[in-house]
Amino acid sequence: MGLMHSPFVEGKDMLKEVLVVEGKMDVVAVRKALDADCIVTGGFSLGRRALADIEAAYKRRGIIILTDPDSAGERIRRFLAKRFPEAGHAFIPKEEATAKGDIGVEQASPESIRRALAKVRTCTIAPREVFTSRDLILAGLSGGEDASRRRARLGERLGIGWANARTFCKRLNSYGVTREEFEAALALEDGTETAAVRNEEGSAETAAVRNDEPKAAAKGGAL
């Protein structure tokens, strides 16, 4: 429980579990990515039939919850997680599920959907207290102006999605993220940021040198 696992049938782009999504167009998007049996919640309405179908799938094959990366999708996920505590959870980053101002699984590319499903996690029944708010502050994931973006990127690497600092800490514990996984993902994130800064600094230095070259040439000509 709590660890990342592969939901794919070995050697095939096919899910073992049943995928729970919000809308019919989400199903269309998912089936462009892989072969999957899907149940549609119909948003937060979640009628008796939908809940009965989800419960049957949960008992027979297991389910994976893939809701939209917005506040409504998060509410649906929390509701389903309470009712089906051993469900798998997959998250698509918000920027990969947004098009023309609309946010939803239906906007995600097949590649984004497959990546999200390759990082499915389940909740631990008794959440551990491996991580605290202090860990987030020390890692630059809380309290800083760049903290939200860092949580989004780290959440993508760990397969737990974006959340505010409090919820992010809760997910680290409830989804069974290990200290080693956390440190490795953080090292990758910091390495990416360092490389980006170096590239920016290098570009700035190159531009400065180019700007100075005409001045140096002009001085040489004056002599």
TORKOL-814863 format. One line per 10 residues: their letters; for each residue x, y, z of N, C-alpha, C. Coordinates in steps of 0.1 Angstrom, whole numbers, m for minus. Layout:
N
A) X Y Z X Y Z X Y Z; ...
end
This chain:
223
MGLMHSPFVE) 8 m12 0 0 0 0 9 12 0; 4 22 m7 11 35 m7 22 37 m17; 27 26 m23 38 26 m33 33 28 m47; 42 34 m55 38 35 m70 38 21 m76; 29 18 m85 28 5 m91 24 7 m106; 28 m3 m114 24 m2 m128 10 m9 m130; 1 m1 m136 m13 m6 m138 m15 m13 m152; m4 m14 m159 m5 m19 m173 m4 m34 m174; m12 m40 m183 m10 m54 m186 3 m56 m192; 11 m66 m188 25 m67 m193 26 m68 m208
GKDMLKEVLV) 34 m60 m214 36 m60 m228 25 m53 m236; 15 m47 m230 4 m41 m237 1 m27 m232; m5 m19 m241 m10 m6 m236 m24 m8 m232; m26 m15 m221 m39 m19 m216 m39 m18 m200; m49 m12 m194 m50 m11 m180 m56 m24 m174; m50 m28 m162 m56 m39 m155 m68 m34 m147; m67 m22 m141 m78 m17 m133 m88 m9 m142; m99 m6 m136 m109 3 m143 m106 17 m140; m107 26 m150 m103 40 m148 m116 48 m146; m116 56 m135 m127 65 m132 m124 79 m136
VEGKMDVVAV) m132 85 m146 m130 98 m151 m143 106 m149; m142 119 m152 m154 128 m150 m164 128 m161; m159 128 m174 m168 130 m185 m166 121 m197; m175 120 m206 m174 112 m217 m162 115 m226; m160 128 m228 m148 132 m236 m135 128 m230; m135 127 m217 m123 122 m210 m120 107 m215; m131 100 m216 m130 86 m221 m124 86 m235; m128 95 m243 m123 96 m257 m108 98 m257; m104 108 m248 m90 111 m247 m82 99 m242; m87 92 m232 m80 81 m226 m78 70 m236
RKALDADCIV) m88 67 m244 m87 56 m254 m79 60 m266; m75 72 m268 m65 76 m278 m51 72 m273; m50 71 m259 m37 68 m253 m35 53 m251; m45 46 m247 m44 32 m244 m58 25 m243; m57 12 m241 m70 4 m240 m74 4 m225; m86 9 m222 m90 10 m208 m105 9 m207; m109 2 m197 m124 2 m193 m125 15 m184; m135 23 m187 m137 35 m180 m151 36 m174; m152 43 m163 m165 47 m157 m165 62 m156; m177 68 m160 m178 82 m160 m186 87 m148
TGGFSLGRRA) m181 96 m140 m188 101 m128 m199 111 m132; m198 117 m143 m207 128 m147 m205 140 m138; m192 144 m136 m189 155 m127 m192 151 m113; m196 160 m104 m198 157 m90 m212 152 m87; m220 150 m98 m234 145 m95 m233 131 m90; m225 122 m95 m223 109 m90 m236 102 m86; m244 98 m95 m256 91 m92 m254 77 m87; m265 71 m83 m265 58 m77 m259 48 m87; m262 49 m99 m257 39 m109 m242 40 m111; m237 52 m111 m223 54 m113 m215 49 m100
LADIEAAYKR) m221 52 m89 m214 47 m76 m215 32 m75; m226 26 m80 m227 11 m80 m217 5 m89; m215 11 m101 m206 6 m111 m191 7 m105; m188 19 m99 m175 21 m94 m172 10 m82; m182 8 m74 m180 m1 m63 m178 m15 m68; m186 m19 m78 m184 m33 m84 m170 m34 m90; m165 m24 m97 m152 m24 m103 m141 m25 m93; m143 m17 m82 m134 m16 m71 m132 m30 m65; m143 m37 m63 m142 m50 m56 m136 m61 m66; m139 m60 m79 m135 m71 m88 m121 m69 m94
RGIIILTDPD) m118 m56 m98 m106 m54 m105 m97 m43 m99; m103 m35 m91 m96 m23 m86 m99 m11 m95; m97 1 m90 m100 13 m98 m88 23 m97; m87 31 m107 m77 42 m107 m85 55 m109; m84 65 m101 m91 77 m102 m82 87 m109; m88 92 m120 m81 102 m129 m91 114 m131; m91 123 m122 m100 134 m123 m93 146 m129; m100 157 m132 m94 169 m138 m86 176 m127; m75 182 m132 m66 189 m122 m71 203 m119; m83 204 m113 m89 216 m109 m96 214 m95
SAGERIRRFL) m102 224 m90 m108 223 m76 m119 213 m76; m127 213 m87 m139 204 m87 m134 189 m88; m123 187 m96 m118 174 m98 m112 169 m84; m106 178 m77 m100 174 m64 m111 171 m54; m122 178 m54 m133 174 m45 m138 160 m48; m140 157 m61 m145 144 m65 m135 133 m61; m122 136 m63 m111 126 m59 m112 124 m43; m113 134 m35 m114 132 m21 m126 124 m17; m138 127 m23 m150 119 m20 m148 105 m24; m142 102 m35 m140 88 m39 m130 81 m31
AKRFPEAGHA) m119 88 m27 m109 82 m19 m114 78 m5; m123 86 0 m129 82 13 m137 69 12; m145 68 1 m154 57 m1 m146 45 m6; m136 47 m13 m128 36 m19 m113 38 m15; m109 35 m3 m96 38 2 m84 31 m4; m87 20 m11 m75 13 m18 m75 16 m32; m82 26 m37 m82 30 m51 m68 36 m55; m64 34 m68 m52 40 m73 m55 55 m77; m45 63 m76 m46 77 m80 m36 81 m90; m41 87 m101 m32 92 m112 m35 107 m114
FIPKEEATAK) m24 115 m116 m26 129 m117 m19 134 m130; m26 142 m138 m21 149 m150 m18 164 m146; m6 169 m148 m2 182 m145 m12 192 m152; m16 203 m145 m25 212 m150 m22 218 m163; m9 221 m165 m4 227 m178 m5 218 m189; m6 204 m186 m7 194 m197 m22 191 m200; m31 196 m192 m45 193 m193 m53 206 m196; m46 216 m201 m53 229 m204 m51 233 m218; m63 237 m224 m63 242 m238 m74 252 m240; m71 264 m245 m81 274 m248 m89 278 m235
GDIGVEQASP) m82 278 m224 m89 282 m212 m97 271 m205; m97 259 m211 m105 248 m205 m95 238 m199; m98 233 m187 m90 224 m180 m97 211 m178; m90 200 m182 m97 187 m181 m88 176 m187; m91 164 m183 m84 152 m189 m85 152 m204; m97 156 m209 m100 155 m223 m90 164 m231; m83 174 m225 m74 183 m231 m60 177 m232; m57 166 m224 m44 161 m223 m40 152 m235; m28 152 m239 m23 144 m250 m22 129 m246; m22 120 m255 m20 106 m252 m7 103 m243
ESIRRALAKV) 4 111 m247 16 109 m240 15 113 m225; 8 125 m223 6 129 m209 m3 119 m201; m13 114 m207 m21 104 m200 m13 91 m197; m5 87 m206 3 75 m203 13 77 m192; 19 89 m192 29 93 m182 22 93 m168; 10 99 m167 3 99 m155 0 85 m150; m5 77 m159 m9 63 m154 3 54 m151; 15 58 m156 27 51 m153 32 54 m138; 25 64 m132 29 67 m118 18 66 m108; 9 56 m110 m2 54 m101 2 51 m87
RTCTIAPREV) m4 58 m77 m1 55 m63 m14 52 m56; m13 44 m45 m24 41 m36 m22 47 m23; m32 51 m16 m31 57 m2 m28 46 8; m20 50 18 m18 41 29 m30 42 39; m34 31 44 m46 31 53 m43 39 66; m31 37 71 m27 45 82 m15 54 78; m18 66 74 m7 75 69 4 77 79; 17 76 74 28 78 82 31 93 84; 40 96 93 44 110 95 59 111 91; 62 107 79 76 108 75 80 123 72
FTSRDLILAG) 71 130 66 73 144 62 65 154 70; 71 165 73 64 176 80 65 189 72; 58 199 77 58 212 70 73 218 70; 81 214 79 95 219 80 102 213 68; 100 201 64 106 195 52 103 203 40; 90 207 38 86 215 27 93 229 26; 94 235 38 101 248 39 116 247 35; 122 237 40 137 235 38 139 231 23; 129 225 17 131 221 2 126 232 m7; 122 243 m2 117 254 m10 103 251 m16
LSGGEDASRR) 95 243 m9 82 239 m14 71 246 m7; 75 254 3 65 262 10 71 275 15; 63 286 14 67 299 20 75 308 10; 80 302 m1 88 311 m10 79 314 m23; 84 324 m30 76 329 m41 76 318 m53; 86 309 m53 86 299 m63 81 286 m58; 76 285 m46 72 273 m40 61 265 m47; 51 272 m52 40 266 m59 45 259 m72; 53 266 m79 59 259 m92 67 247 m88; 75 248 m78 83 237 m74 75 225 m69
RARLGERLGI) 64 228 m62 55 217 m58 49 210 m70; 45 218 m80 39 213 m93 49 203 m100; 61 208 m101 71 200 m108 75 187 m100; 76 189 m87 80 177 m78 68 167 m78; 56 173 m77 44 164 m77 43 156 m90; 47 162 m101 47 154 m114 57 143 m113; 69 146 m108 79 136 m108 75 124 m98; 69 127 m87 65 117 m78 52 111 m80; 44 116 m90 31 110 m93 20 114 m83; 21 125 m76 11 129 m66 4 142 m69
GWANARTFCK) 7 148 m81 0 160 m85 4 172 m77; m2 184 m82 0 196 m75 m10 198 m64; m6 204 m54 m15 208 m43 m9 219 m35; m17 226 m26 m12 236 m17 m2 229 m7; 6 236 0 16 231 8 11 220 19; 0 224 25 m6 215 35 m10 201 29; m18 202 18 m22 190 11 m11 182 5; m1 189 0 11 183 m6 18 174 5; 20 180 17 26 173 27 18 160 31; 5 162 31 m4 151 35 m3 140 24
RLNSYGVTRE) m2 144 11 0 134 1 13 126 1; 24 133 5 37 127 6 36 115 16; 29 118 27 27 107 37 17 97 34; 5 101 28 m5 91 26 m3 83 14; 4 88 4 7 80 m8 20 72 m7; 26 72 5 37 63 7 50 67 0; 52 80 m2 65 85 m8 76 83 2; 87 77 m2 98 74 7 107 86 7; 115 87 18 125 98 19 135 97 7; 138 85 3 148 84 m8 141 89 m21
EFEAALALED) 129 85 m24 122 90 m36 121 106 m36; 118 111 m24 117 126 m23 130 133 m26; 141 127 m20 154 134 m21 159 132 m36; 156 121 m42 160 119 m56 152 128 m65; 139 130 m63 131 139 m71 136 153 m69; 139 157 m57 143 170 m54 157 173 m60; 166 163 m60 179 165 m67 177 167 m82; 168 160 m88 165 162 m102 160 176 m105; 151 180 m96 145 193 m98 155 204 m96; 164 203 m86 174 213 m83 184 213 m94
GTETAAVRNE) 187 201 m100 197 200 m111 191 207 m123; 178 205 m126 172 211 m137 172 226 m136; 169 231 m124 169 246 m121 183 252 m123; 193 244 m117 207 249 m118 211 250 m133; 208 240 m141 211 240 m155 205 252 m162; 192 255 m158 185 266 m165 191 279 m161; 195 280 m149 202 293 m144 215 295 m152; 223 284 m153 235 285 m160 233 288 m175; 223 283 m181 220 286 m195 217 301 m196; 209 306 m187 205 320 m187 217 329 m185
EGSAETAAVR) 226 325 m175 237 333 m173 247 333 m185; 248 321 m191 257 320 m202 252 328 m214; 238 328 m216 233 336 m227 235 351 m224; 233 355 m211 235 369 m208 250 373 m210; 259 364 m206 273 368 m208 277 369 m223; 271 359 m231 274 360 m245 268 372 m251; 257 376 m247 251 389 m252 259 401 m248; 264 401 m236 272 412 m231 285 413 m239; 291 401 m242 304 401 m250 301 407 m264; 290 402 m270 286 407 m283 284 422 m284
NDEPKAAAKG) 278 427 m273 275 441 m272 288 449 m271; 298 443 m264 311 450 m262 320 450 m274; 318 440 m283 326 438 m294 326 451 m304; 315 456 m307 315 468 m316 322 480 m309; 321 481 m296 327 492 m289 342 491 m290; 347 478 m288 361 476 m288 367 478 m302; 359 474 m312 363 477 m326 364 491 m329; 354 499 m324 354 513 m327 366 520 m320; 370 516 m308 382 521 m302 394 518 m309; 395 505 m315 406 501 m322 408 510 m335
GAL) 396 513 m341 397 521 m354 401 535 m351; 397 540 m339 401 554 m336 416 556 m334; 422 545 m329 437 546 m328 443 545 m342
end
